[in-house]
């Protein structure tokens, strides 16, 4: 089972690919650097609630559901 962070990364990668958007452009649009976007996509840094809100405002189709165990970890 994928974690919510993996799911968000997958959705963001798809959005970047479908829109031919570089990570740097996405970062500028949501208030992150390209390095911060890259770290989140690799799983080195977790996506924050603010990141998810900013992605949704940009139009990135993010949909996650926290499992009980993940919600408490």
Secondary structure, 3 states (H helix, E strand, C coil): CCCHHHHHHHHHHHHHHHCCCCHHHHHHHHCCCHHHHHHHHHCCCCCCHHHHHHHHHHCCCCCCCCCHHHHHC
